[in-house]
Amino acid sequence: MGKDYYKILGISKDANDDDIKKAYKKMALKYHPDKNKSPGAEEKFKEIAEAYDVLSDKEKRKLYDMVGEEGLKGGAGHTGGSGGGMPNGATNGFSYVYTGDPRATFEQFFGGGNPFEAIFGGLGGHDDMMDIDGSNGFSGGMFRNPHGVSNGFRTQSFTNGGSCGGGSANRRRPPEQDPPVEHDLHVTVEELLKGTTKRMKITRKVIGPDGNSYRNEDKILSVTIKPGWKAGTKITFQREGDQKLNSIPADIVFIIRDKPHPLFKREGADIRYTAKISLREALCGTVIKVPTLSGNKVELKLNEVVNPKTTRRLPGQGLPYPKEPNRRGDLLIGFDIKFPESLSESTKKLLWGSLV
C-alpha cells in the first residue's frame, strides 16, 4: 500500500491549489525539525515536502491519482513535469523519486530559511508549538504552547511590512538558486542503440546537523539514457549541488555527448562508415564487407565506378529515432579511395590505351 499524499497533508482529493498550499504551510511549520523535536518529526517533514511536490504539480498529481504512489515510483505512465528530481527529457516510463531537499522546499515556499523569526518579530514564544491555518497562516485568536498557555497576545493579519502584535515582521529576500553545474557525459553508439544506465558518483558539500558546519557527502546518481538520444540532450537532477546557508542547491545537469568511435560517425539517427578501397577496386568493382552496430558484417557489391563522393545506404542499420524507438536510421557507406603513389610507364600506356 503506497503513501496517501492527501492524508499526509490532511486534505481531500478534490482540494484545489490554494488548499494544497495552505495545508503544506500548516504541516511544514508544525513538523519543521527546528521547531518540533519529537521523534519522527524530521521524517514527517520530508513526507510533507514529498506530498507537496507531487500534489502541487498538475502532471504528477494526475498520474498519482491514476496509479498511486507505487505506480508513480514504479515507472508507470508519462509526465512532462520537472520537480522533485525528475530528469528533464524523460517523457515515457519515468520513475518518480523525491530527491529534493525538504528544507530547500520549505525555504523556497516561505522566501527564507527562518519564517518563525519573521512571524514572531522578536516578541518571544519562539519555542512554542503552533497550530497554523487560514489565509494569513494563523489559526484561532492566539498562539498556544504545548501546555495550553497563551503567549499573551492575539494574532493579527498583516501584509508586507506590517506588524504582528507589537513587533515588526522581518522581510527576507527569497533564497536564490545557484547556477546549474553541467557535466559532459560521453556515450558510445552501441550504448545509444539499446539505451543504458550510467551510475555517476558526485561529491557535494552538505550542511551538518548543527546547521552551520559543512561535510562532504558522496552520492550515486543513476542516469538513464534512452535509445537514440541526440547529442546535447540534458538530464537534470534537481538541487543535488552543494548546500549553502540561505541558498538553494544547484541542479546537476548531465549533457549527452557522442564518444568517438573507431569505425562509425553519427549523423542524427544515421551512422556513417568509411570503407577504404583501392583505385582499381573503385574503377573495376569489388565486394566489401561492411560492419554494423549489431556486430555482424554485410556484403556490399560495388559494380559501378566509385568516386570520392559516392555514398551507399543500408536501410534500418542506424540508430533508433528518439521519439520512435521502433524505427531506425540508416548506415551510410562513404569511400576513401587510395591512389597509387606512382605508375610504371607500361601501366600508363595501358591506361592511355584503354581511354582511347
N, C-alpha and C positions, 0 to 999 in steps of 0.2 A: 504494500500500500504506500503510495507516494505521499509527499508533503502536500498539505492543503494550504496553499498560499493565502487564500481568502480567510481561513480560520486563523492563520498566523497574524494577519493584520486586523482581525476582528471585524471583517466587513462581509457583506453579502455578495453573491456572484453577479448581481446587477448593479454593483457600485460603479459610479462614474469616476472620471479623472480626479475631480475635487475630493470625492470621498476617499480615494486611494491616497492622495497627498496628505489629507488630514489624519488618516489612520497611521500613515508612516510617521508623521510628525509626533503624534502621541506616543506610539510604541517605541520609536527610536530614542526619544528623550527619557522615557521610563526605564529602558533597559541599557542605556549607554553605560559601558563599563566604568567610566569616570564617576558616574553617579550611583550606579547600582552595583554593590559589591557582593551581592548574593551569589551562591554557586549556580552556574549555568547561565548567568546574565550575558556573558560575552558571546556564548554560542547562540543564545536567543537573539542577541543584537545582530549577529551575522545572518540568521534566518530571516529576520525582518528586512534586512537590506536586500537579500536574495529575492524575497517575495515582492518587494517594491520594484526591483529591477525587471522582473518578469511582467507584473501586472501593469506597470506604467508604460510598457511598450506594447502597442496595439498588436503587432505581428506575433510577438512571443505570447501575449495573453490569449490571442485567438487560437494558437496552436496548443497552448496549455489547456484551454477549455475543451479542446477536442481529444487530446491524448493523455492529459495529466502529467505529473512531474516525471514519472518513469518513462513515458513516451517522449517527453521533451528532451530528456537527457540520454535517451537511447537511440537518437538519430532519426526519429520519425519526421515526416513532413519536410517543409522548407520554410525559410524565412529570409527577409532582407534586412532585418534589424542589425544594430551594431553594438548593443550594450552588453555588459556583463561577460566579456571575454569571448564573444562570438567572433571568429575570424571573418573579416570582410572578404567578400569574394566567394564565400562558400554559399551556394544557393540551393543545393539539393542535398538532403540527407545529413544536415548538420547535427551535431550532438552538443546541446547546450550544457555549459558548465559555468557556474558563477565564479569567475576568477578575479572579480573586483575586490577592492579594499573597502570593507563596510565603513571604516572611518572616513575614507575619501568620499564615499556616497553621502555620508552624514554632513561633511563639511560643504560639499557642493550644494546640497539641499538648503542648508541654513546660511550659506555665504560666509562661513567662518568656522574655525576649529573649536570655539567655546561659546555656544549660544547662551549657556547658563549665565555667563558673566554679563552679556548684554541684557538678558531678561531681568536679572536681579538688580543690575546697576549699582552694586555696592551697598545694597540695603540689608545684607545678611541673609541667613537662611540658606546658604549655599549648599549645605549638606542635606537638605530636606528632600524627600521623595515627592515628586509632583504628579498629580493627575491632570493631564492636559488634553484639551479638546476644543472645538469651536474654531471659528474663522480667525480669531486673533491668537489662537494657540493655548488658551487657558480655559479651565473648567470651573464652574461654580463661581463663588464670590471670593474665596480665599485660597491661598496655598496651604497645604496640610503636610505636616511632617509625619513620620511613621507612627507617632504616638497620638495622633489626632489633635495636636495642639496647633492653633493657628499662629502665624508669624506676626499677627498684629496689624496687617494692612490688607486692604482689598485690592484686587487686580483691576486695572483699567485698560480698556482698549486703546492702543496708541499706534500712530503712524510713524514713518521715518522721521527721526529727530525728536519724537515726542518723549513722554516720560511715563514711567511706571511707578506709582506711588510718589515718593519724593526724590527718586534717583533718576539719572538720565540713562537712556538706552544707548550703549556704545555702538556706533556704526562701524562695521568691519568690511573691508574690501573682500569680495568673493575670491577664494583662492584660485590662482591661475595654474593651468596645467603646463608642465614642462614640454618642450618641443619633442616630437617623436624621435625615437632612436632607431635608425634604419640599419639593417644588415643585409648584404647580398647573400643569396642562397643559390649556389650553383647546382644545377640538376642536369643529368645526362639524358640523351634522347631515349635510352632504354627505360629510364625511370618515368619519363613522360608518356611512354607507350601504354603502360598499365596503371600509372599512378603509384605513389609511395607515401610513406610516413617517415619523416626525419625527426629524431629527438635532439633538440638543441639545448645545451646547457648554458644558462646565463648566471652571472653573479651580480647581485644587486645589493644596495645598502637598504636596510630596514631599520625603523625606529625601535629602540629597545623598550623593554617593559616599563622603564622609568619615564618614558616619553621625551627624553632629552638626548640620550646617547644613541649611537648607531652601531650596528653589527652587520657583517657580510652574510648573505644567505645565498646558497646555491639552489637553483630551481631548474627542472627539466620541462621544456615546452615541446609538446608534440605538434609538429607542423604537418598537416595532411595536405598532400599535393594531388590534385585531381588530374586524370589523364588529359594530355594535350594543352595544359595551361600555358599561356603565352609568356614570353619573357616580359618582365615588367609587372606581372601580377603581384599584388601586395596582400600579405596575410598579416592581420593586425591582432596583437594581444593587448587588450586594454589595461592600462595602469599597471604594467609589470616592470616599470623602470624603478630607479632609486626613489626611496621615500624621503621626503623632506618635511620639516615642520611648516605648516600653513601653505602647503603646496600639493597639487595633485600629481601623482607619479606619471611619468611619460608613458606613452604607448610604445610597445616594442613592435617594430614592423620588419618583416622579412620580405625581400623583393626577389622574385624568381629571376635567375639569370641562366642563360644557356652555357653549359660546360663544354669546352672544346672537345671535339670527338676526332679520332684519327681517320675515320672513314666518311662520316656524314656531316653535312652542314644544314641547319634548319632554315626553312623559308616558310614561315607560317605553319600550316598543317602539312606542307610538303617537306621532304628532305632531299638533299642533293648529294649524289655520289659522283666523283670524277674518275673515269676509267682512263688508264694510261695505255695507249696503243702506239704502234709504230706507224711511220708514214706508209709503208707497204700495206699494212692492215687497213689503214684509213682509205687507201685507194682501191685495193683489191678485195676487201671484205674479210671478215673473220667471225669467230664466235667467242664471246667473252662471258665470264661468269660474274654476275652482279650480286654482292652481298645484300642481305635485307636485315631489318631490325629484329626479326624473329630468329636470326642466326643461320637460316637457310640461304642457299645461293640459287639464283635463277639464271638460266642460259639465255643469252640475247644474241641473235644473229644479226650481223651487220652486212647487208647485201649491197647497199648503196654507198656511194662515196661519202666519207665523213669529213667534215671540216671543223675548225675550232668553234664554230657557232652552233653545231648540230646538238640537239637535245632529244633523247628518247625518254619515254614515260612509262612507268609500270603503275597502273591504277591500283589504289587501295593499299599500297605498301608504305604509306607515310604515317603520320601521327593522327590520333583522333581529334576531331573538332571539339573544342571545349564544351560547346552547347549541344553538340550531337555526338556523344561518345561512341555511338554505334557506326558512325561514318568516319572514314579515314581519308587523309590526303594521299598524294601520290609520291612515288620515288622517282626523282628526276635524275637522268644519267647524262652528264656532260663528258667531254673528251679532252684529254691532254695528249696531243699528238707529238710524238718525239721525232724530230727531224734529224737526219744523219749529219754528222759534223763535216763530212767530206764525201765526194763521189769520185770513183775512178773514171778515166777517160772512156773506157769501154761502156760503163754504165751510163755515162752522159750521152754517148752515141746511141745507145739502145733507147734511152728515153726520148731523145730527139726523133729517132726513127718512128717511135710509137705515136708521137704527136703530129707527124706529117700527115 
